[in-house]
Amino acid sequence: MSGEWIPVTERLPDQYEIVMVGWAGRRDIGKGYLHHGKWRDPLVCKPDANQPTHWMPLPAPPADDKYSANTQDQRRRRGDEP
C-alpha cells in the first residue's frame, strides 16, 4: 500500500472493495465501496450522496488482531486466497 490518496478521476477501486474515501476541502474521511459505478457507505449499504473525490486502500489489520484469522477464513471461502 502506498499510503497516497488516489483521485477518482485517475483510477477507481475494484467493485465491492471497501476503501478509505476523502473529499476535497474536507478534513474528515470515511469508508466506501463502488456498487455498479456508484459509491456506497458500507454501514448503511445505501448510495452516498457526497461523492468522494479521493480514495486509498485500507491498511492491513494488525497481525495479532483477533479478527485477522476470521478475515482470512472469509477470503478463503470467497476464493480470494488459496
PDB file with one MODEL, atoms N, CA, C and O in Angstrom:
MODEL        1
ATOM      1  N   MET A   1       0.842  -1.177   0.000  1.00  0.00           N
ATOM      2  CA  MET A   1       0.000   0.000   0.000  1.00  0.00           C
ATOM      3  C   MET A   1       0.884   1.235   0.000  1.00  0.00           C
ATOM      4  O   MET A   1       1.844   1.326   0.764  1.00  0.00           O
ATOM      5  N   SER A   2       0.555   2.167  -0.850  1.00  0.00           N
ATOM      6  CA  SER A   2       1.395   3.353  -0.971  1.00  0.00           C
ATOM      7  C   SER A   2       1.081   4.406   0.087  1.00  0.00           C
ATOM      8  O   SER A   2       1.948   5.216   0.411  1.00  0.00           O
ATOM      9  N   GLY A   3      -0.125   4.418   0.628  1.00  0.00           N
ATOM     10  CA  GLY A   3      -0.495   5.426   1.601  1.00  0.00           C
ATOM     11  C   GLY A   3      -0.804   6.771   0.977  1.00  0.00           C
ATOM     12  O   GLY A   3      -0.921   7.768   1.690  1.00  0.00           O
ATOM     13  N   GLU A   4      -0.936   6.820  -0.317  1.00  0.00           N
ATOM     14  CA  GLU A   4      -1.240   8.064  -1.025  1.00  0.00           C
ATOM     15  C   GLU A   4      -2.695   8.053  -1.478  1.00  0.00           C
ATOM     16  O   GLU A   4      -3.225   7.020  -1.887  1.00  0.00           O
ATOM     17  N   TRP A   5      -3.327   9.214  -1.399  1.00  0.00           N
ATOM     18  CA  TRP A   5      -4.688   9.346  -1.888  1.00  0.00           C
ATOM     19  C   TRP A   5      -4.695   9.268  -3.415  1.00  0.00           C
ATOM     20  O   TRP A   5      -3.837   9.849  -4.080  1.00  0.00           O
ATOM     21  N   ILE A   6      -5.660   8.553  -3.954  1.00  0.00           N
ATOM     22  CA  ILE A   6      -5.801   8.372  -5.406  1.00  0.00           C
ATOM     23  C   ILE A   6      -7.044   9.147  -5.848  1.00  0.00           C
ATOM     24  O   ILE A   6      -8.142   8.862  -5.370  1.00  0.00           O
ATOM     25  N   PRO A   7      -6.894  10.125  -6.755  1.00  0.00           N
ATOM     26  CA  PRO A   7      -8.074  10.847  -7.233  1.00  0.00           C
ATOM     27  C   PRO A   7      -9.007   9.895  -8.010  1.00  0.00           C
ATOM     28  O   PRO A   7      -8.545   9.048  -8.774  1.00  0.00           O
ATOM     29  N   VAL A   8     -10.307  10.048  -7.803  1.00  0.00           N
ATOM     30  CA  VAL A   8     -11.255   9.176  -8.509  1.00  0.00           C
ATOM     31  C   VAL A   8     -11.232   9.440 -10.017  1.00  0.00           C
ATOM     32  O   VAL A   8     -11.700   8.615 -10.802  1.00  0.00           O
ATOM     33  N   THR A   9     -10.689  10.587 -10.413  1.00  0.00           N
ATOM     34  CA  THR A   9     -10.575  10.889 -11.843  1.00  0.00           C
ATOM     35  C   THR A   9      -9.440  10.108 -12.493  1.00  0.00           C
ATOM     36  O   THR A   9      -9.413   9.956 -13.715  1.00  0.00           O
ATOM     37  N   GLU A  10      -8.482   9.601 -11.671  1.00  0.00           N
ATOM     38  CA  GLU A  10      -7.361   8.828 -12.211  1.00  0.00           C
ATOM     39  C   GLU A  10      -7.639   7.335 -12.229  1.00  0.00           C
ATOM     40  O   GLU A  10      -7.322   6.648 -13.200  1.00  0.00           O
ATOM     41  N   ARG A  11      -8.233   6.836 -11.149  1.00  0.00           N
ATOM     42  CA  ARG A  11      -8.447   5.384 -11.039  1.00  0.00           C
ATOM     43  C   ARG A  11      -9.482   5.134  -9.960  1.00  0.00           C
ATOM     44  O   ARG A  11      -9.588   5.885  -8.990  1.00  0.00           O
ATOM     45  N   LEU A  12     -10.245   4.065 -10.145  1.00  0.00           N
ATOM     46  CA  LEU A  12     -11.249   3.664  -9.158  1.00  0.00           C
ATOM     47  C   LEU A  12     -10.868   2.305  -8.569  1.00  0.00           C
ATOM     48  O   LEU A  12     -10.188   1.514  -9.222  1.00  0.00           O
ATOM     49  N   PRO A  13     -11.303   2.034  -7.338  1.00  0.00           N
ATOM     50  CA  PRO A  13     -11.044   0.708  -6.763  1.00  0.00           C
ATOM     51  C   PRO A  13     -11.915  -0.343  -7.440  1.00  0.00           C
ATOM     52  O   PRO A  13     -12.855  -0.009  -8.161  1.00  0.00           O
ATOM     53  N   ASP A  14     -11.600  -1.604  -7.208  1.00  0.00           N
ATOM     54  CA  ASP A  14     -12.437  -2.689  -7.719  1.00  0.00           C
ATOM     55  C   ASP A  14     -13.820  -2.599  -7.094  1.00  0.00           C
ATOM     56  O   ASP A  14     -13.972  -2.133  -5.964  1.00  0.00           O
ATOM     57  N   GLN A  15     -14.815  -3.042  -7.828  1.00  0.00           N
ATOM     58  CA  GLN A  15     -16.179  -3.058  -7.313  1.00  0.00           C
ATOM     59  C   GLN A  15     -16.239  -3.880  -6.021  1.00  0.00           C
ATOM     60  O   GLN A  15     -15.645  -4.956  -5.943  1.00  0.00           O
ATOM     61  N   TYR A  16     -16.935  -3.391  -5.038  1.00  0.00           N
ATOM     62  CA  TYR A  16     -17.156  -4.013  -3.723  1.00  0.00           C
ATOM     63  C   TYR A  16     -15.924  -3.987  -2.812  1.00  0.00           C
ATOM     64  O   TYR A  16     -15.998  -4.495  -1.693  1.00  0.00           O
ATOM     65  N   GLU A  17     -14.807  -3.419  -3.242  1.00  0.00           N
ATOM     66  CA  GLU A  17     -13.633  -3.304  -2.374  1.00  0.00           C
ATOM     67  C   GLU A  17     -13.845  -2.121  -1.421  1.00  0.00           C
ATOM     68  O   GLU A  17     -13.968  -0.981  -1.869  1.00  0.00           O
ATOM     69  N   ILE A  18     -13.887  -2.384  -0.130  1.00  0.00           N
ATOM     70  CA  ILE A  18     -14.060  -1.302   0.840  1.00  0.00           C
ATOM     71  C   ILE A  18     -12.730  -0.567   0.985  1.00  0.00           C
ATOM     72  O   ILE A  18     -11.689  -1.168   1.252  1.00  0.00           O
ATOM     73  N   VAL A  19     -12.797   0.745   0.800  1.00  0.00           N
ATOM     74  CA  VAL A  19     -11.608   1.589   0.828  1.00  0.00           C
ATOM     75  C   VAL A  19     -11.866   2.811   1.698  1.00  0.00           C
ATOM     76  O   VAL A  19     -13.009   3.114   2.040  1.00  0.00           O
ATOM     77  N   MET A  20     -10.790   3.508   2.052  1.00  0.00           N
ATOM     78  CA  MET A  20     -10.929   4.807   2.718  1.00  0.00           C
ATOM     79  C   MET A  20     -11.278   5.825   1.644  1.00  0.00           C
ATOM     80  O   MET A  20     -10.731   5.779   0.542  1.00  0.00           O
ATOM     81  N   VAL A  21     -12.183   6.740   1.957  1.00  0.00           N
ATOM     82  CA  VAL A  21     -12.568   7.778   0.999  1.00  0.00           C
ATOM     83  C   VAL A  21     -12.409   9.142   1.636  1.00  0.00           C
ATOM     84  O   VAL A  21     -12.534   9.294   2.851  1.00  0.00           O
ATOM     85  N   GLY A  22     -12.132  10.130   0.807  1.00  0.00           N
ATOM     86  CA  GLY A  22     -11.988  11.501   1.258  1.00  0.00           C
ATOM     87  C   GLY A  22     -12.616  12.452   0.259  1.00  0.00           C
ATOM     88  O   GLY A  22     -12.874  12.100  -0.892  1.00  0.00           O
ATOM     89  N   TRP A  23     -12.852  13.658   0.726  1.00  0.00           N
ATOM     90  CA  TRP A  23     -13.488  14.674  -0.086  1.00  0.00           C
ATOM     91  C   TRP A  23     -12.601  15.899  -0.107  1.00  0.00           C
ATOM     92  O   TRP A  23     -12.129  16.332   0.945  1.00  0.00           O
ATOM     93  N   ALA A  24     -12.360  16.468  -1.277  1.00  0.00           N
ATOM     94  CA  ALA A  24     -11.523  17.657  -1.390  1.00  0.00           C
ATOM     95  C   ALA A  24     -12.115  18.777  -0.538  1.00  0.00           C
ATOM     96  O   ALA A  24     -13.317  19.038  -0.579  1.00  0.00           O
ATOM     97  N   GLY A  25     -11.255  19.429   0.229  1.00  0.00           N
ATOM     98  CA  GLY A  25     -11.684  20.547   1.040  1.00  0.00           C
ATOM     99  C   GLY A  25     -12.310  20.169   2.373  1.00  0.00           C
ATOM    100  O   GLY A  25     -12.720  21.053   3.125  1.00  0.00           O
ATOM    101  N   ARG A  26     -12.395  18.877   2.685  1.00  0.00           N
ATOM    102  CA  ARG A  26     -12.954  18.441   3.968  1.00  0.00           C
ATOM    103  C   ARG A  26     -11.882  17.725   4.766  1.00  0.00           C
ATOM    104  O   ARG A  26     -10.996  17.092   4.193  1.00  0.00           O
ATOM    105  N   ARG A  27     -11.956  17.821   6.073  1.00  0.00           N
ATOM    106  CA  ARG A  27     -10.945  17.204   6.932  1.00  0.00           C
ATOM    107  C   ARG A  27     -11.332  15.806   7.383  1.00  0.00           C
ATOM    108  O   ARG A  27     -10.508  15.116   7.983  1.00  0.00           O
ATOM    109  N   ASP A  28     -12.547  15.367   7.117  1.00  0.00           N
ATOM    110  CA  ASP A  28     -12.956  14.035   7.564  1.00  0.00           C
ATOM    111  C   ASP A  28     -12.745  13.000   6.460  1.00  0.00           C
ATOM    112  O   ASP A  28     -12.662  13.331   5.277  1.00  0.00           O
ATOM    113  N   ILE A  29     -12.662  11.757   6.876  1.00  0.00           N
ATOM    114  CA  ILE A  29     -12.546  10.646   5.945  1.00  0.00           C
ATOM    115  C   ILE A  29     -13.582   9.600   6.340  1.00  0.00           C
ATOM    116  O   ILE A  29     -14.156   9.664   7.427  1.00  0.00           O
ATOM    117  N   GLY A  30     -13.813   8.656   5.465  1.00  0.00           N
ATOM    118  CA  GLY A  30     -14.762   7.598   5.750  1.00  0.00           C
ATOM    119  C   GLY A  30     -14.381   6.344   4.992  1.00  0.00           C
ATOM    120  O   GLY A  30     -13.282   6.236   4.448  1.00  0.00           O
ATOM    121  N   LYS A  31     -15.304   5.403   4.965  1.00  0.00           N
ATOM    122  CA  LYS A  31     -15.118   4.183   4.180  1.00  0.00           C
ATOM    123  C   LYS A  31     -16.225   4.130   3.146  1.00  0.00           C
ATOM    124  O   LYS A  31     -17.327   4.633   3.367  1.00  0.00           O
ATOM    125  N   GLY A  32     -15.920   3.521   2.024  1.00  0.00           N
ATOM    126  CA  GLY A  32     -16.910   3.390   0.974  1.00  0.00           C
ATOM    127  C   GLY A  32     -16.528   2.278   0.024  1.00  0.00           C
ATOM    128  O   GLY A  32     -15.422   1.740   0.086  1.00  0.00           O
ATOM    129  N   TYR A  33     -17.459   1.937  -0.860  1.00  0.00           N
ATOM    130  CA  TYR A  33     -17.191   0.959  -1.913  1.00  0.00           C
ATOM    131  C   TYR A  33     -18.039   1.307  -3.124  1.00  0.00           C
ATOM    132  O   TYR A  33     -19.041   2.014  -3.019  1.00  0.00           O
ATOM    133  N   LEU A  34     -17.620   0.801  -4.271  1.00  0.00           N
ATOM    134  CA  LEU A  34     -18.367   1.029  -5.508  1.00  0.00           C
ATOM    135  C   LEU A  34     -19.322  -0.129  -5.756  1.00  0.00           C
ATOM    136  O   LEU A  34     -18.961  -1.296  -5.606  1.00  0.00           O
ATOM    137  N   HIS A  35     -20.539   0.215  -6.135  1.00  0.00           N
ATOM    138  CA  HIS A  35     -21.567  -0.774  -6.490  1.00  0.00           C
ATOM    139  C   HIS A  35     -22.176  -0.310  -7.802  1.00  0.00           C
ATOM    140  O   HIS A  35     -22.949   0.647  -7.832  1.00  0.00           O
ATOM    141  N   HIS A  36     -21.827  -0.987  -8.880  1.00  0.00           N
ATOM    142  CA  HIS A  36     -22.304  -0.621 -10.224  1.00  0.00           C
ATOM    143  C   HIS A  36     -22.043   0.851 -10.541  1.00  0.00           C
ATOM    144  O   HIS A  36     -22.909   1.560 -11.052  1.00  0.00           O
ATOM    145  N   GLY A  37     -20.807   1.292 -10.218  1.00  0.00           N
ATOM    146  CA  GLY A  37     -20.386   2.645 -10.562  1.00  0.00           C
ATOM    147  C   GLY A  37     -20.821   3.736  -9.609  1.00  0.00           C
ATOM    148  O   GLY A  37     -20.526   4.907  -9.844  1.00  0.00           O
ATOM    149  N   LYS A  38     -21.524   3.381  -8.523  1.00  0.00           N
ATOM    150  CA  LYS A  38     -21.963   4.380  -7.550  1.00  0.00           C
ATOM    151  C   LYS A  38     -21.332   4.079  -6.200  1.00  0.00           C
ATOM    152  O   LYS A  38     -21.269   2.927  -5.772  1.00  0.00           O
ATOM    153  N   TRP A  39     -20.865   5.134  -5.533  1.00  0.00           N
ATOM    154  CA  TRP A  39     -20.274   4.975  -4.208  1.00  0.00           C
ATOM    155  C   TRP A  39     -21.349   4.672  -3.194  1.00  0.00           C
ATOM    156  O   TRP A  39     -22.436   5.249  -3.234  1.00  0.00           O
ATOM    157  N   ARG A  40     -21.045   3.760  -2.281  1.00  0.00           N
ATOM    158  CA  ARG A  40     -21.964   3.412  -1.204  1.00  0.00           C
ATOM    159  C   ARG A  40     -21.231   3.432   0.128  1.00  0.00           C
ATOM    160  O   ARG A  40     -20.017   3.240   0.196  1.00  0.00           O
ATOM    161  N   ASP A  41     -21.991   3.667   1.173  1.00  0.00           N
ATOM    162  CA  ASP A  41     -21.487   3.633   2.531  1.00  0.00           C
ATOM    163  C   ASP A  41     -21.661   2.215   3.049  1.00  0.00           C
ATOM    164  O   ASP A  41     -22.787   1.718   3.063  1.00  0.00           O
ATOM    165  N   PRO A  42     -20.579   1.528   3.483  1.00  0.00           N
ATOM    166  CA  PRO A  42     -20.717   0.131   3.905  1.00  0.00           C
ATOM    167  C   PRO A  42     -21.536  -0.048   5.180  1.00  0.00           C
ATOM    168  O   PRO A  42     -21.995  -1.157   5.455  1.00  0.00           O
ATOM    169  N   LEU A  43     -21.729   0.998   5.957  1.00  0.00           N
ATOM    170  CA  LEU A  43     -22.506   0.867   7.192  1.00  0.00           C
ATOM    171  C   LEU A  43     -24.002   0.823   6.928  1.00  0.00           C
ATOM    172  O   LEU A  43     -24.741   0.187   7.679  1.00  0.00           O
ATOM    173  N   VAL A  44     -24.456   1.482   5.885  1.00  0.00           N
ATOM    174  CA  VAL A  44     -25.892   1.530   5.613  1.00  0.00           C
ATOM    175  C   VAL A  44     -26.265   0.903   4.268  1.00  0.00           C
ATOM    176  O   VAL A  44     -27.449   0.737   3.974  1.00  0.00           O
ATOM    177  N   CYS A  45     -25.273   0.556   3.452  1.00  0.00           N
ATOM    178  CA  CYS A  45     -25.485  -0.080   2.139  1.00  0.00           C
ATOM    179  C   CYS A  45     -26.408   0.731   1.243  1.00  0.00           C
ATOM    180  O   CYS A  45     -27.185   0.171   0.470  1.00  0.00           O
ATOM    181  N   LYS A  46     -26.319   2.043   1.350  1.00  0.00           N
ATOM    182  CA  LYS A  46     -27.111   2.925   0.504  1.00  0.00           C
ATOM    183  C   LYS A  46     -26.161   3.845  -0.256  1.00  0.00           C
ATOM    184  O   LYS A  46     -25.028   4.060   0.175  1.00  0.00           O
ATOM    185  N   PRO A  47     -26.619   4.390  -1.390  1.00  0.00           N
ATOM    186  CA  PRO A  47     -25.754   5.325  -2.119  1.00  0.00           C
ATOM    187  C   PRO A  47     -25.341   6.496  -1.232  1.00  0.00           C
ATOM    188  O   PRO A  47     -26.127   6.991  -0.424  1.00  0.00           O
ATOM    189  N   ASP A  48     -24.104   6.924  -1.398  1.00  0.00           N
ATOM    190  CA  ASP A  48     -23.566   8.049  -0.645  1.00  0.00           C
ATOM    191  C   ASP A  48     -23.856   9.322  -1.432  1.00  0.00           C
ATOM    192  O   ASP A  48     -23.423   9.461  -2.576  1.00  0.00           O
ATOM    193  N   ALA A  49     -24.591  10.252  -0.819  1.00  0.00           N
ATOM    194  CA  ALA A  49     -24.940  11.496  -1.502  1.00  0.00           C
ATOM    195  C   ALA A  49     -23.710  12.364  -1.749  1.00  0.00           C
ATOM    196  O   ALA A  49     -23.663  13.110  -2.727  1.00  0.00           O
ATOM    197  N   ASN A  50     -22.724  12.271  -0.876  1.00  0.00           N
ATOM    198  CA  ASN A  50     -21.485  13.043  -1.013  1.00  0.00           C
ATOM    199  C   ASN A  50     -20.443  12.178  -1.710  1.00  0.00           C
ATOM    200  O   ASN A  50     -19.752  11.390  -1.063  1.00  0.00           O
ATOM    201  N   GLN A  51     -20.330  12.320  -3.000  1.00  0.00           N
ATOM    202  CA  GLN A  51     -19.407  11.506  -3.762  1.00  0.00           C
ATOM    203  C   GLN A  51     -17.962  11.870  -3.433  1.00  0.00           C
ATOM    204  O   GLN A  51     -17.579  13.035  -3.535  1.00  0.00           O
ATOM    205  N   PRO A  52     -17.149  10.870  -3.034  1.00  0.00           N
ATOM    206  CA  PRO A  52     -15.752  11.160  -2.695  1.00  0.00           C
ATOM    207  C   PRO A  52     -14.955  11.619  -3.906  1.00  0.00           C
ATOM    208  O   PRO A  52     -15.276  11.290  -5.048  1.00  0.00           O
ATOM    209  N   THR A  53     -13.909  12.389  -3.628  1.00  0.00           N
ATOM    210  CA  THR A  53     -13.007  12.852  -4.682  1.00  0.00           C
ATOM    211  C   THR A  53     -11.713  12.047  -4.710  1.00  0.00           C
ATOM    212  O   THR A  53     -10.992  12.052  -5.708  1.00  0.00           O
ATOM    213  N   HIS A  54     -11.420  11.346  -3.592  1.00  0.00           N
ATOM    214  CA  HIS A  54     -10.180  10.578  -3.474  1.00  0.00           C
ATOM    215  C   HIS A  54     -10.450   9.295  -2.693  1.00  0.00           C
ATOM    216  O   HIS A  54     -11.428   9.197  -1.951  1.00  0.00           O
ATOM    217  N   TRP A  55      -9.561   8.312  -2.875  1.00  0.00           N
ATOM    218  CA  TRP A  55      -9.672   7.053  -2.126  1.00  0.00           C
ATOM    219  C   TRP A  55      -8.288   6.457  -1.945  1.00  0.00           C
ATOM    220  O   TRP A  55      -7.342   6.837  -2.634  1.00  0.00           O
ATOM    221  N   MET A  56      -8.174   5.509  -1.001  1.00  0.00           N
ATOM    222  CA  MET A  56      -6.946   4.720  -0.836  1.00  0.00           C
ATOM    223  C   MET A  56      -7.329   3.382  -0.214  1.00  0.00           C
ATOM    224  O   MET A  56      -8.325   3.299   0.505  1.00  0.00           O
ATOM    225  N   PRO A  57      -6.549   2.331  -0.484  1.00  0.00           N
ATOM    226  CA  PRO A  57      -6.843   1.027   0.120  1.00  0.00           C
ATOM    227  C   PRO A  57      -6.750   1.092   1.643  1.00  0.00           C
ATOM    228  O   PRO A  57      -6.003   1.898   2.199  1.00  0.00           O
ATOM    229  N   LEU A  58      -7.512   0.243   2.298  1.00  0.00           N
ATOM    230  CA  LEU A  58      -7.422   0.123   3.747  1.00  0.00           C
ATOM    231  C   LEU A  58      -6.102  -0.538   4.114  1.00  0.00           C
ATOM    232  O   LEU A  58      -5.612  -1.387   3.370  1.00  0.00           O
ATOM    233  N   PRO A  59      -5.523  -0.166   5.239  1.00  0.00           N
ATOM    234  CA  PRO A  59      -4.298  -0.843   5.671  1.00  0.00           C
ATOM    235  C   PRO A  59      -4.615  -2.268   6.118  1.00  0.00           C
ATOM    236  O   PRO A  59      -5.759  -2.585   6.444  1.00  0.00           O
ATOM    237  N   ALA A  60      -3.601  -3.115   6.129  1.00  0.00           N
ATOM    238  CA  ALA A  60      -3.777  -4.484   6.627  1.00  0.00           C
ATOM    239  C   ALA A  60      -4.037  -4.429   8.128  1.00  0.00           C
ATOM    240  O   ALA A  60      -3.506  -3.554   8.813  1.00  0.00           O
ATOM    241  N   PRO A  61      -4.845  -5.351   8.650  1.00  0.00           N
ATOM    242  CA  PRO A  61      -5.076  -5.361  10.097  1.00  0.00           C
ATOM    243  C   PRO A  61      -3.816  -5.783  10.832  1.00  0.00           C
ATOM    244  O   PRO A  61      -2.938  -6.407  10.237  1.00  0.00           O
ATOM    245  N   PRO A  62      -3.710  -5.455  12.110  1.00  0.00           N
ATOM    246  CA  PRO A  62      -2.548  -5.900  12.887  1.00  0.00           C
ATOM    247  C   PRO A  62      -2.458  -7.421  12.893  1.00  0.00           C
ATOM    248  O   PRO A  62      -3.479  -8.109  12.893  1.00  0.00           O
ATOM    249  N   ALA A  63      -1.246  -7.936  12.898  1.00  0.00           N
ATOM    250  CA  ALA A  63      -1.037  -9.387  12.830  1.00  0.00           C
ATOM    251  C   ALA A  63      -1.653 -10.120  14.003  1.00  0.00           C
ATOM    252  O   ALA A  63      -2.099 -11.257  13.847  1.00  0.00           O
ATOM    253  N   ASP A  64      -1.691  -9.500  15.182  1.00  0.00           N
ATOM    254  CA  ASP A  64      -2.232 -10.176  16.345  1.00  0.00           C
ATOM    255  C   ASP A  64      -3.704  -9.852  16.586  1.00  0.00           C
ATOM    256  O   ASP A  64      -4.261 -10.202  17.627  1.00  0.00           O
ATOM    257  N   ASP A  65      -4.321  -9.192  15.633  1.00  0.00           N
ATOM    258  CA  ASP A  65      -5.731  -8.829  15.756  1.00  0.00           C
ATOM    259  C   ASP A  65      -6.591 -10.089  15.776  1.00  0.00           C
ATOM    260  O   ASP A  65      -6.427 -10.963  14.924  1.00  0.00           O
ATOM    261  N   LYS A  66      -7.494 -10.190  16.728  1.00  0.00           N
ATOM    262  CA  LYS A  66      -8.322 -11.395  16.851  1.00  0.00           C
ATOM    263  C   LYS A  66      -9.219 -11.599  15.639  1.00  0.00           C
ATOM    264  O   LYS A  66      -9.728 -12.699  15.423  1.00  0.00           O
ATOM    265  N   TYR A  67      -9.419 -10.539  14.839  1.00  0.00           N
ATOM    266  CA  TYR A  67     -10.272 -10.670  13.654  1.00  0.00           C
ATOM    267  C   TYR A  67      -9.487 -11.065  12.414  1.00  0.00           C
ATOM    268  O   TYR A  67     -10.092 -11.395  11.394  1.00  0.00           O
ATOM    269  N   SER A  68      -8.159 -11.043  12.467  1.00  0.00           N
ATOM    270  CA  SER A  68      -7.356 -11.359  11.282  1.00  0.00           C
ATOM    271  C   SER A  68      -7.642 -12.758  10.767  1.00  0.00           C
ATOM    272  O   SER A  68      -7.834 -12.939   9.564  1.00  0.00           O
ATOM    273  N   ALA A  69      -7.674 -13.741  11.635  1.00  0.00           N
ATOM    274  CA  ALA A  69      -7.937 -15.114  11.210  1.00  0.00           C
ATOM    275  C   ALA A  69      -9.327 -15.229  10.614  1.00  0.00           C
ATOM    276  O   ALA A  69      -9.521 -15.925   9.617  1.00  0.00           O
ATOM    277  N   ASN A  70     -10.301 -14.548  11.217  1.00  0.00           N
ATOM    278  CA  ASN A  70     -11.659 -14.577  10.702  1.00  0.00           C
ATOM    279  C   ASN A  70     -11.710 -13.978   9.297  1.00  0.00           C
ATOM    280  O   ASN A  70     -12.379 -14.522   8.418  1.00  0.00           O
ATOM    281  N   THR A  71     -11.007 -12.861   9.078  1.00  0.00           N
ATOM    282  CA  THR A  71     -10.974 -12.235   7.764  1.00  0.00           C
ATOM    283  C   THR A  71     -10.336 -13.161   6.745  1.00  0.00           C
ATOM    284  O   THR A  71     -10.826 -13.264   5.620  1.00  0.00           O
ATOM    285  N   GLN A  72      -9.250 -13.841   7.111  1.00  0.00           N
ATOM    286  CA  GLN A  72      -8.604 -14.776   6.191  1.00  0.00           C
ATOM    287  C   GLN A  72      -9.543 -15.926   5.855  1.00  0.00           C
ATOM    288  O   GLN A  72      -9.598 -16.356   4.702  1.00  0.00           O
ATOM    289  N   ASP A  73     -10.283 -16.435   6.840  1.00  0.00           N
ATOM    290  CA  ASP A  73     -11.246 -17.501   6.575  1.00  0.00           C
ATOM    291  C   ASP A  73     -12.323 -17.041   5.601  1.00  0.00           C
ATOM    292  O   ASP A  73     -12.717 -17.797   4.713  1.00  0.00           O
ATOM    293  N   GLN A  74     -12.803 -15.808   5.758  1.00  0.00           N
ATOM    294  CA  GLN A  74     -13.818 -15.282   4.850  1.00  0.00           C
ATOM    295  C   GLN A  74     -13.275 -15.184   3.429  1.00  0.00           C
ATOM    296  O   GLN A  74     -13.976 -15.511   2.471  1.00  0.00           O
ATOM    297  N   ARG A  75     -12.034 -14.737   3.290  1.00  0.00           N
ATOM    298  CA  ARG A  75     -11.426 -14.630   1.958  1.00  0.00           C
ATOM    299  C   ARG A  75     -11.276 -16.008   1.319  1.00  0.00           C
ATOM    300  O   ARG A  75     -11.535 -16.171   0.127  1.00  0.00           O
ATOM    301  N   ARG A  76     -10.858 -17.002   2.110  1.00  0.00           N
ATOM    302  CA  ARG A  76     -10.718 -18.352   1.561  1.00  0.00           C
ATOM    303  C   ARG A  76     -12.064 -18.871   1.060  1.00  0.00           C
ATOM    304  O   ARG A  76     -12.141 -19.481  -0.006  1.00  0.00           O
ATOM    305  N   ARG A  77     -13.125 -18.627   1.834  1.00  0.00           N
ATOM    306  CA  ARG A  77     -14.448 -19.093   1.420  1.00  0.00           C
ATOM    307  C   ARG A  77     -14.920 -18.425   0.141  1.00  0.00           C
ATOM    308  O   ARG A  77     -15.621 -19.043  -0.660  1.00  0.00           O
ATOM    309  N   ARG A  78     -14.538 -17.157  -0.061  1.00  0.00           N
ATOM    310  CA  ARG A  78     -14.906 -16.453  -1.285  1.00  0.00           C
ATOM    311  C   ARG A  78     -14.007 -16.832  -2.442  1.00  0.00           C
ATOM    312  O   ARG A  78     -14.326 -16.533  -3.593  1.00  0.00           O
ATOM    313  N   GLY A  79     -12.874 -17.492  -2.159  1.00  0.00           N
ATOM    314  CA  GLY A  79     -11.934 -17.859  -3.213  1.00  0.00           C
ATOM    315  C   GLY A  79     -10.897 -16.809  -3.489  1.00  0.00           C
ATOM    316  O   GLY A  79     -10.198 -16.889  -4.499  1.00  0.00           O
ATOM    317  N   ASP A  80     -10.770 -15.793  -2.597  1.00  0.00           N
ATOM    318  CA  ASP A  80      -9.789 -14.726  -2.795  1.00  0.00           C
ATOM    319  C   ASP A  80      -8.381 -15.163  -2.409  1.00  0.00           C
ATOM    320  O   ASP A  80      -7.403 -14.614  -2.916  1.00  0.00           O
ATOM    321  N   GLU A  81      -8.268 -16.153  -1.509  1.00  0.00           N
ATOM    322  CA  GLU A  81      -6.964 -16.648  -1.067  1.00  0.00           C
ATOM    323  C   GLU A  81      -6.931 -18.159  -1.234  1.00  0.00           C
ATOM    324  O   GLU A  81      -7.964 -18.824  -1.155  1.00  0.00           O
ATOM    325  N   PRO A  82      -5.745 -18.695  -1.466  1.00  0.00           N
ATOM    326  CA  PRO A  82      -5.643 -20.165  -1.597  1.00  0.00           C
ATOM    327  C   PRO A  82      -5.936 -20.892  -0.303  1.00  0.00           C
ATOM    328  O   PRO A  82      -5.889 -22.121  -0.261  1.00  0.00           O
TER     329      PRO A  82
ENDMDL
END
